[in-house]
């Protein structure tokens, strides 16, 4: 039963997968706001570029932290990638 609920309030698995009424309401609202968003983006292009750079910096920082964690794991245990091969023999 798809009734458009995002959360299951009643415990009868009546969750929506997000493609119901929520999407039908979001698309017209997004299209109605598109000219205003484009106008403001062009007018305040320096802010838009700054925000884009901050988002890219955040993704790069997250990637760097994940890689550092993996690198530190392999430094502390130099045979981490060969243990599985030795156990299967």
RAFENCOR-V597442 format. One record per residue. N is the residue number from 0. RES is the residue in one small letter. PHI is phi in degrees with one decimal (* if undefined). PSI is psi as a letter, one per 20 degrees, with the letter a starting at -180 (none if undefined). OMEGA is omega in radians with two decimals (none if undefined). Layout:
# RAFENCOR-V597442
n->N res->RES phi->PHI psi->PSI omega->OMEGA
n->N res->RES phi->PHI psi->PSI omega->OMEGA
This chain:
# RAFENCOR-V597442
n->0 res->x phi->* psi->o omega->3.14
n->1 res->x phi->-101.0 psi->o omega->-3.10
n->2 res->x phi->-112.2 psi->j omega->3.07
n->3 res->x phi->86.5 psi->j omega->3.12
n->4 res->x phi->-76.1 psi->p omega->3.09
n->5 res->x phi->-84.2 psi->h omega->3.14
n->6 res->x phi->-112.4 psi->q omega->-3.12
n->7 res->x phi->-91.2 psi->n omega->-3.10
n->8 res->x phi->-80.9 psi->h omega->-2.96
n->9 res->x phi->-108.7 psi->i omega->3.10
n->10 res->x phi->77.1 psi->j omega->-3.13
n->11 res->x phi->-106.6 psi->k omega->3.11
n->12 res->x phi->54.4 psi->l omega->3.13
n->13 res->x phi->-100.2 psi->k omega->3.14
n->14 res->x phi->-74.2 psi->q omega->3.01
n->15 res->x phi->-93.5 psi->q omega->3.10
n->16 res->x phi->-89.2 psi->j omega->3.09
n->17 res->x phi->88.9 psi->j omega->-3.14
n->18 res->x phi->-109.7 psi->j omega->-3.12
n->19 res->x phi->-98.4 psi->c omega->-3.06
n->20 res->x phi->-66.6 psi->h omega->-3.14
n->21 res->x phi->-62.2 psi->g omega->-3.12
n->22 res->x phi->-69.5 psi->h omega->3.14
n->23 res->x phi->-66.7 psi->h omega->3.09
n->24 res->x phi->-84.6 psi->h omega->-3.07
n->25 res->x phi->-73.8 psi->g omega->-3.05
n->26 res->x phi->-60.7 psi->g omega->3.12
n->27 res->x phi->-64.2 psi->h omega->3.12
n->28 res->x phi->-66.8 psi->h omega->3.12
n->29 res->x phi->-66.7 psi->g omega->3.12
n->30 res->x phi->-67.3 psi->h omega->3.11
n->31 res->x phi->-69.1 psi->h omega->-3.12
n->32 res->x phi->-89.0 psi->i omega->-3.06
n->33 res->x phi->-58.1 psi->g omega->3.12
n->34 res->x phi->-60.8 psi->h omega->3.12
n->35 res->x phi->-65.5 psi->g omega->3.13
n->36 res->x phi->-63.5 psi->g omega->3.12
n->37 res->x phi->-63.6 psi->g omega->3.13
n->38 res->x phi->-60.9 psi->g omega->-3.13
n->39 res->x phi->-67.9 psi->h omega->3.10
n->40 res->x phi->-65.9 psi->h omega->3.11
n->41 res->x phi->-72.5 psi->g omega->-3.13
n->42 res->x phi->-66.0 psi->g omega->-3.11
n->43 res->x phi->-108.6 psi->l omega->-3.04
n->44 res->x phi->-64.0 psi->h omega->3.13
n->45 res->x phi->-66.3 psi->h omega->3.10
n->46 res->x phi->-68.9 psi->h omega->3.14
n->47 res->x phi->-64.1 psi->g omega->3.12
n->48 res->x phi->-65.0 psi->g omega->3.11
n->49 res->x phi->-62.7 psi->g omega->3.12
n->50 res->x phi->-64.6 psi->h omega->3.10
n->51 res->x phi->-63.1 psi->g omega->3.10
n->52 res->x phi->-65.1 psi->h omega->3.11
n->53 res->x phi->-64.1 psi->h omega->3.10
n->54 res->x phi->-65.7 psi->g omega->3.10
n->55 res->x phi->-62.9 psi->h omega->3.10
n->56 res->x phi->-63.9 psi->h omega->3.12
n->57 res->x phi->-64.4 psi->g omega->3.11
n->58 res->x phi->-65.3 psi->h omega->3.13
n->59 res->x phi->-66.6 psi->g omega->3.12
n->60 res->x phi->-63.8 psi->g omega->3.12
n->61 res->x phi->-62.8 psi->g omega->3.11
n->62 res->x phi->-61.9 psi->g omega->3.13
n->63 res->x phi->-63.1 psi->g omega->3.10
n->64 res->x phi->-63.6 psi->g omega->3.13
n->65 res->x phi->-64.6 psi->g omega->3.14
n->66 res->x phi->-68.1 psi->h omega->3.11
n->67 res->x phi->-65.2 psi->h omega->3.12
n->68 res->x phi->-62.6 psi->g omega->3.10
n->69 res->x phi->-66.0 psi->g omega->3.14
n->70 res->x phi->-63.4 psi->g omega->3.11
n->71 res->x phi->-63.0 psi->h omega->3.10
n->72 res->x phi->-63.8 psi->g omega->-3.12
n->73 res->x phi->-74.8 psi->h omega->3.06
n->74 res->x phi->-69.1 psi->g omega->-3.11
n->75 res->x phi->-70.9 psi->h omega->3.13
n->76 res->x phi->-130.4 psi->n omega->-3.02
n->77 res->x phi->-69.0 psi->h omega->-3.13
n->78 res->x phi->-102.1 psi->k omega->-3.08
n->79 res->x phi->-62.8 psi->h omega->-3.10
n->80 res->x phi->-87.3 psi->i omega->-3.13
n->81 res->x phi->-103.4 psi->i omega->-3.11
n->82 res->x phi->-62.0 psi->g omega->-3.12
n->83 res->x phi->-64.6 psi->h omega->-3.14
n->84 res->x phi->-67.4 psi->h omega->3.14
n->85 res->x phi->-69.7 psi->h omega->-3.12
n->86 res->x phi->-70.8 psi->h omega->-3.10
n->87 res->x phi->-77.5 psi->i omega->-3.14
n->88 res->x phi->-77.3 psi->none omega->none
